[in-house]
């Protein structure tokens, strides 16, 4: 009998599976199509690296803008390392009331707050 491992958040709560969080077959198809077009991590490319993408991320998180969930221009391909950094940047943007800056920060690293600028 297989035992599923539950991913816990930093607060110790179960985060829920991707399906629990609303990632459906429509998302799966969109994500696959996006990764076929964008095979390398955007943030790695910005610093001159060629790293294959691990996942598709929402520039403006779905929790903040559910209406942009399936919007191609709100997506970017990232490696796991940069996806984690992007998550920290999202928290900062939310705390500072700067969520509207995430598209610019994501696509133009030189415009990010200093602590989120890439080290080349």
MMTF fields as JSON, N, C-alpha, C and O atoms, coordinates in Angstrom:
{
  "mmtfVersion": "1.0.0",
  "mmtfProducer": "UNKNOWN",
  "numBonds": 479,
  "numAtoms": 480,
  "numGroups": 120,
  "numChains": 1,
  "numModels": 1,
  "chainsPerModel": [1],
  "groupsPerChain": [120],
  "chainIdList": ["A"],
  "bondAtomList": [4, 2, 8, 6, 12, 10, 16, 14, 20, 18, 24, 22, 28, 26, 32, 30, 36, 34, 40, 38, 44, 42, 48, 46, 52, 50, 56, 54, 60, 58, 64, 62, 68, 66, 72, 70, 76, 74, 80, 78, 84, 82, 88, 86, 92, 90, 96, 94, 100, 98, 104, 102, 108, 106, 112, 110, 116, 114, 120, 118, 124, 122, 128, 126, 132, 130, 136, 134, 140, 138, 144, 142, 148, 146, 152, 150, 156, 154, 160, 158, 164, 162, 168, 166, 172, 170, 176, 174, 180, 178, 184, 182, 188, 186, 192, 190, 196, 194, 200, 198, 204, 202, 208, 206, 212, 210, 216, 214, 220, 218, 224, 222, 228, 226, 232, 230, 236, 234, 240, 238, 244, 242, 248, 246, 252, 250, 256, 254, 260, 258, 264, 262, 268, 266, 272, 270, 276, 274, 280, 278, 284, 282, 288, 286, 292, 290, 296, 294, 300, 298, 304, 302, 308, 306, 312, 310, 316, 314, 320, 318, 324, 322, 328, 326, 332, 330, 336, 334, 340, 338, 344, 342, 348, 346, 352, 350, 356, 354, 360, 358, 364, 362, 368, 366, 372, 370, 376, 374, 380, 378, 384, 382, 388, 386, 392, 390, 396, 394, 400, 398, 404, 402, 408, 406, 412, 410, 416, 414, 420, 418, 424, 422, 428, 426, 432, 430, 436, 434, 440, 438, 444, 442, 448, 446, 452, 450, 456, 454, 460, 458, 464, 462, 468, 466, 472, 470, 476, 474],
  "bondOrderList": [1, 1, 1, 1, 1, 1, 1, 1, 1, 1, 1, 1, 1, 1, 1, 1, 1, 1, 1, 1, 1, 1, 1, 1, 1, 1, 1, 1, 1, 1, 1, 1, 1, 1, 1, 1, 1, 1, 1, 1, 1, 1, 1, 1, 1, 1, 1, 1, 1, 1, 1, 1, 1, 1, 1, 1, 1, 1, 1, 1, 1, 1, 1, 1, 1, 1, 1, 1, 1, 1, 1, 1, 1, 1, 1, 1, 1, 1, 1, 1, 1, 1, 1, 1, 1, 1, 1, 1, 1, 1, 1, 1, 1, 1, 1, 1, 1, 1, 1, 1, 1, 1, 1, 1, 1, 1, 1, 1, 1, 1, 1, 1, 1, 1, 1, 1, 1, 1, 1],
  "groupList": [{"groupName": "UNK", "atomNameList": ["N", "CA", "C", "O"], "elementList": ["N", "C", "C", "O"], "formalChargeList": [0, 0, 0, 0], "bondAtomList": [1, 0, 2, 1, 3, 2], "bondOrderList": [1, 1, 2], "singleLetterCode": "X", "chemCompType": "L-PEPTIDE LINKING"}],
  "groupTypeList": [0, 0, 0, 0, 0, 0, 0, 0, 0, 0, 0, 0, 0, 0, 0, 0, 0, 0, 0, 0, 0, 0, 0, 0, 0, 0, 0, 0, 0, 0, 0, 0, 0, 0, 0, 0, 0, 0, 0, 0, 0, 0, 0, 0, 0, 0, 0, 0, 0, 0, 0, 0, 0, 0, 0, 0, 0, 0, 0, 0, 0, 0, 0, 0, 0, 0, 0, 0, 0, 0, 0, 0, 0, 0, 0, 0, 0, 0, 0, 0, 0, 0, 0, 0, 0, 0, 0, 0, 0, 0, 0, 0, 0, 0, 0, 0, 0, 0, 0, 0, 0, 0, 0, 0, 0, 0, 0, 0, 0, 0, 0, 0, 0, 0, 0, 0, 0, 0, 0, 0],
  "groupIdList": [1, 2, 3, 4, 5, 6, 7, 8, 9, 10, 11, 12, 13, 14, 15, 16, 17, 18, 19, 20, 21, 22, 23, 24, 25, 26, 27, 28, 29, 30, 31, 32, 33, 34, 35, 36, 37, 38, 39, 40, 41, 42, 43, 44, 45, 46, 47, 48, 49, 50, 51, 52, 53, 54, 55, 56, 57, 58, 59, 60, 61, 62, 63, 64, 65, 66, 67, 68, 69, 70, 71, 72, 73, 74, 75, 76, 77, 78, 79, 80, 81, 82, 83, 84, 85, 86, 87, 88, 89, 90, 91, 92, 93, 94, 95, 96, 97, 98, 99, 100, 101, 102, 103, 104, 105, 106, 107, 108, 109, 110, 111, 112, 113, 114, 115, 116, 117, 118, 119, 120],
  "secStructList": [7, 7, 7, 7, 7, 7, 7, 5, 7, 6, 6, 1, 7, 5, 7, 7, 7, 6, 6, 6, 6, 6, 7, 7, 2, 2, 2, 2, 2, 2, 2, 2, 2, 2, 2, 2, 2, 7, 7, 5, 7, 2, 2, 2, 2, 2, 6, 6, 7, 7, 7, 5, 7, 7, 3, 3, 3, 3, 1, 1, 7, 6, 6, 6, 7, 4, 4, 4, 6, 6, 7, 4, 4, 4, 3, 3, 3, 3, 7, 2, 2, 2, 2, 2, 2, 2, 2, 2, 2, 2, 2, 2, 2, 2, 2, 2, 6, 7, 4, 4, 4, 2, 2, 2, 2, 2, 2, 7, 4, 4, 4, 1, 7, 4, 4, 4, 1, 7, 7, 7],
  "xCoordList": [0.842, 0.0, 0.886, 1.75, 0.668, 1.456, 0.94, -0.266, 1.864, 1.508, 1.872, 3.011, 0.913, 1.205, 1.879, 1.58, 2.768, 3.477, 2.809, 2.651, 2.425, 1.774, 2.81, 3.637, 2.758, 3.673, 3.117, 1.985, 3.919, 3.494, 4.074, 5.184, 3.302, 3.794, 4.687, 4.799, 5.312, 6.188, 5.412, 5.995, 4.1, 3.282, 2.819, 2.124, 3.204, 2.844, 1.508, 1.068, 0.869, -0.415, -0.189, 0.757, -1.078, -1.011, -1.403, -2.456, -0.539, -0.741, -1.838, -2.509, -2.013, -2.971, -2.267, -1.247, -2.808, -2.226, -2.488, -3.309, -1.79, -2.093, -3.576, -4.159, -4.185, -5.623, -6.452, -7.422, -6.067, -6.77, -6.694, -7.617, -5.566, -5.348, -5.908, -5.715, -6.601, -7.275, -6.536, -6.959, -5.435, -4.706, -5.323, -5.097, -6.1, -6.902, -6.283, -5.165, -7.009, -6.484, -6.287, -5.411, -7.086, -6.881, -5.52, -4.79, -5.183, -3.87, -2.759, -1.739, -2.954, -1.932, -1.613, -0.444, -2.638, -2.433, -1.725, -0.818, -2.137, -1.519, -0.052, 0.811, 0.223, 1.581, 2.49, 3.625, 2.003, 2.789, 3.075, 4.203, 2.063, 2.247, 3.239, 4.07, 3.16, 4.069, 5.501, 6.419, 5.702, 7.049, 7.638, 8.857, 6.798, 7.3, 7.853, 8.825, 7.238, 7.705, 8.843, 9.697, 8.859, 9.848, 10.56, 10.183, 11.577, 12.234, 13.257, 13.637, 13.701, 14.702, 14.111, 13.178, 14.681, 14.274, 14.53, 15.641, 13.513, 13.632, 14.702, 15.512, 14.712, 15.654, 17.079, 18.015, 17.265, 18.603, 19.065, 20.22, 18.186, 18.533, 18.96, 19.857, 18.32, 18.639, 20.07, 20.628, 20.656, 22.037, 22.987, 24.107, 22.534, 23.398, 23.55, 24.5, 22.65, 22.698, 21.61, 20.562, 21.873, 20.868, 20.466, 21.138, 19.374, 18.865, 17.467, 16.617, 17.229, 15.891, 14.873, 15.15, 13.698, 12.638, 12.108, 12.064, 11.715, 11.096, 9.587, 8.835, 9.161, 7.736, 7.332, 8.172, 6.041, 5.488, 4.91, 4.148, 5.28, 4.857, 4.001, 4.15, 3.11, 2.307, 3.092, 3.546, 3.253, 3.962, 3.245, 3.859, 1.958, 1.126, 0.401, -0.359, 0.617, 0.069, -1.445, -2.185, -1.875, -3.3, -4.088, -5.236, -3.487, -4.176, -4.538, -5.533, -3.73, -3.973, -4.81, -5.59, -4.654, -5.39, -5.865, -5.291, -6.909, -7.405, -7.872, -7.899, -8.236, -8.69, -7.561, -7.823, -6.307, -5.152, -4.572, -3.493, -5.285, -4.784, -4.378, -3.34, -5.164, -4.907, -4.404, -4.453, -3.927, -3.459, -1.98, -1.125, -1.695, -0.34, 0.672, 1.78, 0.297, 1.235, 1.523, 2.424, 0.784, 1.025, 1.841, 1.926, 2.435, 3.189, 4.671, 5.052, 5.5, 6.924, 7.463, 6.996, 8.444, 9.094, 10.262, 11.086, 10.329, 11.393, 11.96, 11.284, 13.19, 13.773, 13.308, 12.757, 13.53, 13.081, 13.779, 13.16, 15.054, 15.814, 15.2, 14.96, 14.951, 14.401, 12.927, 12.446, 12.212, 10.82, 10.772, 9.895, 11.705, 11.761, 12.074, 11.465, 13.019, 13.347, 12.146, 11.879, 11.435, 10.261, 9.216, 8.554, 9.063, 8.114, 8.441, 7.545, 9.719, 10.149, 9.867, 9.436, 10.108, 9.845, 8.349, 7.965, 7.512, 6.058, 5.636, 4.826, 6.185, 5.857, 6.251, 5.478, 7.446, 7.925, 6.981, 6.58, 6.632, 5.762, 4.406, 3.857, 3.871, 2.568, 2.654, 1.785, 3.698, 3.872, 4.06, 3.615, 4.708, 4.988, 3.884, 3.965, 2.858, 1.785, 2.255, 1.781, 3.183, 3.783, 3.554, 4.38, 2.447, 2.167, 2.154, 2.519, 1.744, 1.694, 3.086, 3.206, 4.128, 5.496, 6.048, 7.076, 5.396, 5.925, 6.182, 7.209, 5.308, 5.632, 6.939, 7.761, 7.125, 8.346, 9.575, 10.607, 9.463, 10.582, 10.94, 12.116, 9.934, 10.177, 10.898, 11.754, 10.564, 11.114, 12.345, 13.096, 12.544, 13.687, 14.411, 14.097, 15.371, 16.023, 16.701, 16.83, 17.129, 17.799, 16.837, 17.28, 15.537, 14.542, 14.028, 13.245, 14.469, 14.049, 14.664, 15.707, 14.023, 14.682, 16.045, 16.218, 16.993, 18.385, 18.533, 19.34, 17.76, 17.925, 17.47, 17.722, 16.805, 16.317, 17.034, 16.673, 18.016, 18.765, 19.723, 20.306, 19.885, 20.764, 22.232, 22.691, 22.939, 24.385, 24.979, 24.781, 25.697, 26.256, 27.661, 28.286],
  "yCoordList": [-1.187, 0.0, 1.249, 1.404, 2.117, 3.338, 4.391, 4.579, 5.058, 6.133, 7.441, 7.628, 8.341, 9.625, 10.55, 10.527, 11.339, 12.307, 13.65, 14.117, 14.259, 15.559, 16.666, 16.646, 17.627, 18.759, 19.776, 20.242, 20.106, 21.061, 22.429, 22.559, 23.441, 24.807, 25.095, 24.271, 26.253, 26.625, 26.714, 26.601, 26.917, 26.988, 25.611, 25.486, 24.56, 23.206, 22.734, 21.627, 23.546, 23.16, 22.446, 22.742, 21.499, 20.802, 21.771, 22.405, 21.88, 22.834, 22.375, 23.2, 21.088, 20.548, 20.168, 20.757, 19.195, 18.761, 19.828, 20.721, 19.74, 20.693, 20.678, 21.731, 19.495, 19.407, 20.106, 20.796, 19.925, 20.6, 22.114, 22.831, 22.6, 24.038, 24.598, 25.775, 23.755, 24.259, 24.083, 24.624, 23.334, 23.087, 21.872, 20.732, 22.136, 21.122, 20.701, 21.1, 19.901, 19.422, 20.567, 20.492, 21.621, 22.791, 23.41, 23.788, 23.511, 24.035, 23.121, 23.597, 21.815, 20.862, 21.079, 21.111, 21.226, 21.435, 22.761, 22.824, 23.807, 25.118, 25.087, 25.629, 24.463, 24.369, 23.601, 24.011, 22.508, 21.722, 22.548, 22.566, 23.219, 24.05, 25.173, 25.483, 25.783, 26.881, 26.375, 27.013, 25.223, 24.671, 24.221, 24.221, 23.844, 23.499, 24.727, 24.632, 25.872, 27.128, 27.767, 28.432, 27.573, 28.197, 27.081, 26.745, 26.518, 25.337, 25.66, 24.779, 26.902, 27.294, 28.259, 29.009, 28.216, 29.111, 30.565, 30.916, 31.39, 32.803, 33.503, 34.253, 33.266, 33.969, 33.495, 34.286, 32.22, 31.737, 32.391, 32.803, 32.49, 33.144, 34.587, 35.088, 35.259, 36.657, 36.839, 37.933, 35.775, 35.872, 35.034, 34.733, 34.667, 33.991, 32.497, 31.913, 31.865, 30.414, 29.746, 30.334, 28.512, 27.695, 26.566, 25.537, 26.755, 25.745, 25.369, 26.236, 24.075, 23.645, 24.026, 24.006, 24.37, 24.752, 23.535, 22.43, 23.746, 22.699, 22.883, 21.921, 24.137, 24.397, 25.726, 26.528, 25.936, 27.203, 27.926, 27.354, 29.178, 29.977, 31.139, 31.619, 31.58, 32.775, 34.003, 34.063, 34.966, 36.205, 36.867, 37.154, 37.103, 37.565, 36.331, 35.713, 35.957, 34.709, 34.581, 35.563, 33.351, 33.058, 33.469, 33.901, 33.34, 33.713, 35.207, 35.612, 36.009, 37.447, 37.847, 38.797, 37.128, 37.44, 36.147, 35.726, 35.514, 34.266, 34.427, 33.452, 35.637, 35.882, 35.731, 35.618, 35.729, 35.599, 34.181, 33.956, 33.238, 31.874, 31.262, 30.604, 31.462, 30.85, 31.859, 31.59, 33.006, 34.054, 33.85, 33.926, 33.59, 33.278, 34.339, 34.003, 35.615, 36.698, 36.782, 37.514, 36.053, 36.026, 34.793, 34.464, 34.12, 32.905, 33.111, 33.937, 32.35, 32.305, 30.941, 30.328, 30.488, 29.214, 29.446, 30.333, 28.642, 28.79, 27.432, 26.41, 27.43, 26.252, 26.266, 27.261, 25.179, 25.098, 26.141, 26.732, 26.356, 27.337, 28.734, 29.405, 29.16, 30.5, 30.586, 31.658, 29.476, 29.479, 29.77, 30.497, 29.208, 29.473, 30.947, 31.565, 31.509, 32.932, 33.806, 34.807, 33.425, 34.186, 34.183, 35.195, 33.058, 32.983, 33.967, 34.6, 34.1, 35.066, 36.486, 37.337, 36.74, 38.061, 38.377, 39.525, 37.376, 37.578, 38.001, 38.915, 37.338, 37.682, 39.131, 39.891, 39.504, 40.882, 41.863, 42.867, 41.577, 42.473, 42.62, 43.72, 41.525, 41.56, 42.404, 43.236, 42.184, 42.936, 44.426, 45.245, 44.785, 46.187, 46.836, 48.024, 46.072, 46.602, 46.853, 47.78, 46.033, 46.247, 45.083, 44.837, 44.367, 43.239, 43.653, 42.865, 44.861, 45.349, 45.452, 45.582, 45.397, 45.467, 44.107, 44.048, 43.023, 41.69, 41.452, 40.858, 41.881, 41.667, 42.356, 41.765, 43.585, 44.319, 43.687, 43.517, 43.343, 42.728, 41.368, 41.019, 40.613, 39.28, 39.342, 38.504, 40.313, 40.388, 41.289, 41.203, 42.155, 43.088, 43.017, 43.787, 42.107, 41.905, 43.15, 43.293, 44.039, 45.253, 46.194, 47.114, 45.98, 46.829, 46.24, 46.874, 45.034, 44.392, 45.106, 45.747, 44.998, 45.485, 44.806, 43.667, 45.496, 45.028, 43.574, 42.818, 43.197, 41.857, 40.754, 39.577, 41.12, 40.127, 40.203, 39.494, 41.036, 41.126, 39.957, 39.532, 39.43, 38.273, 38.615, 39.716, 37.646, 37.75, 36.986, 35.776, 37.672, 37.034, 36.567, 36.009],
  "zCoordList": [0.0, 0.0, 0.0, 0.862, -0.953, -1.061, -0.096, 0.066, 0.527, 1.45, 0.771, 0.342, 0.675, 0.043, 1.052, 2.246, 0.551, 1.384, 1.184, 0.056, 2.27, 2.184, 2.32, 3.231, 1.41, 1.465, 2.455, 2.32, 3.436, 4.456, 4.17, 3.656, 4.51, 4.389, 5.593, 6.501, 5.597, 6.714, 8.032, 9.11, 7.938, 9.151, 9.598, 10.606, 8.846, 9.234, 8.686, 8.996, 7.89, 7.298, 5.972, 5.243, 5.674, 4.393, 3.293, 3.352, 2.284, 1.193, 0.229, -0.391, 0.108, -0.85, -2.137, -2.494, -2.822, -4.092, -5.15, -4.941, -6.289, -7.366, -7.748, -8.003, -7.79, -8.108, -7.031, -7.342, -5.755, -4.656, -4.795, -4.408, -5.362, -5.496, -6.805, -7.11, -7.582, -8.778, -10.084, -11.106, -10.078, -11.321, -12.003, -11.598, -13.038, -13.707, -15.042, -15.367, -15.802, -17.083, -18.072, -18.934, -17.96, -18.82, -18.524, -19.441, -17.241, -16.846, -17.35, -17.848, -17.222, -17.679, -19.154, -19.537, -19.977, -21.416, -21.691, -22.521, -21.003, -21.184, -20.751, -21.441, -19.629, -19.107, -20.07, -20.313, -20.608, -21.562, -22.819, -23.311, -23.329, -24.531, -24.265, -25.118, -23.091, -22.751, -22.659, -23.175, -22.0, -21.857, -23.19, -23.356, -24.126, -25.467, -26.174, -26.923, -25.939, -26.543, -25.773, -26.359, -24.477, -23.587, -22.825, -21.702, -23.439, -22.875, -21.788, -21.017, -21.719, -20.719, -19.701, -19.987, -18.515, -17.43, -17.844, -18.241, -17.749, -18.114, -17.285, -17.829, -15.985, -15.118, -15.356, -15.238, -15.69, -16.044, -17.338, -17.446, -18.31, -19.572, -19.337, -20.015, -18.377, -18.1, -17.59, -17.675, -17.067, -16.572, -17.429, -17.016, -18.611, -19.566, -19.384, -19.905, -18.666, -18.477, -19.299, -19.563, -19.699, -20.381, -19.451, -19.387, -18.734, -17.817, -18.267, -18.47, -18.423, -18.827, -17.768, -16.569, -18.243, -17.325, -16.571, -17.111, -15.341, -14.533, -14.442, -14.285, -14.545, -14.35, -14.962, -15.371, -15.013, -15.486, -14.281, -13.502, -14.142, -12.994, -13.471, -14.595, -12.607, -12.893, -12.446, -11.303, -13.322, -12.981, -11.807, -10.78, -11.96, -10.85, -10.335, -11.081, -9.078, -8.555, -8.711, -8.646, -8.916, -9.077, -7.836, -7.947, -6.669, -5.437, -5.443, -4.841, -6.121, -6.184, -7.396, -7.325, -8.504, -9.73, -10.399, -11.403, -9.852, -10.437, -11.883, -12.635, -12.274, -13.649, -14.666, -15.863, -14.205, -15.101, -15.122, -15.67, -14.529, -14.405, -15.738, -15.817, -16.78, -18.083, -19.119, -20.319, -18.666, -19.566, -19.885, -19.003, -21.159, -21.627, -21.192, -20.774, -21.288, -20.952, -19.451, -19.042, -18.635, -17.191, -16.784, -15.601, -17.763, -17.476, -17.753, -18.582, -17.047, -17.348, -16.943, -15.984, -17.688, -17.428, -16.482, -16.706, -15.42, -14.427, -14.034, -14.148, -13.576, -12.937, -11.467, -10.997, -10.766, -9.364, -8.487, -7.602, -8.738, -7.949, -8.071, -7.066, -9.299, -9.493, -9.107, -8.741, -9.186, -8.726, -7.224, -6.757, -6.481, -5.038, -4.777, -3.904, -5.527, -5.377, -5.733, -5.068, -6.772, -7.194, -6.084, -5.853, -5.399, -4.283, -3.179, -2.622, -2.859, -1.834, -2.32, -1.542, -3.597, -4.16, -4.135, -3.915, -4.355, -4.286, -2.891, -2.733, -1.875, -0.488, -0.211, 0.373, -0.631, -0.459, -1.163, -0.575, -2.403, -3.183, -2.51, -2.445, -2.014, -1.348, -0.072, 0.187, 0.715, 1.973, 1.726, 2.529, 0.63, 0.319, -0.512, -0.825, -0.872, -1.719, -3.148, -3.804, -3.63, -4.95, -5.908, -6.787, -5.75, -6.64, -8.104, -8.977, -8.372, -9.757, -10.381, -11.599, -9.566, -10.084, -10.502, -11.177, -10.12, -10.423, -11.914, -12.245, -12.831, -14.245, -14.655, -15.355, -14.223, -14.576, -13.925, -14.575, -12.652, -11.951, -12.558, -12.659, -12.957, -13.508, -14.842, -15.127, -15.646, -16.998, -17.116, -18.088, -16.116, -16.131, -14.788, -13.88, -14.65, -13.352, -12.793, -11.577, -13.661, -13.17, -12.451, -11.764, -12.595, -11.94, -10.631, -9.924, -10.313, -9.063, -7.868, -7.996, -6.704, -5.49, -5.364, -5.796, -4.782, -4.723, -4.242, -4.783, -3.238, -2.675, -3.628, -3.371, -4.725, -5.671, -7.025, -7.965, -7.115, -8.384, -8.487, -7.49, -9.711, -9.875, -9.66, -9.961, -9.136, -8.99, -10.155, -10.273, -11.006, -12.208, -11.972, -12.873]
}
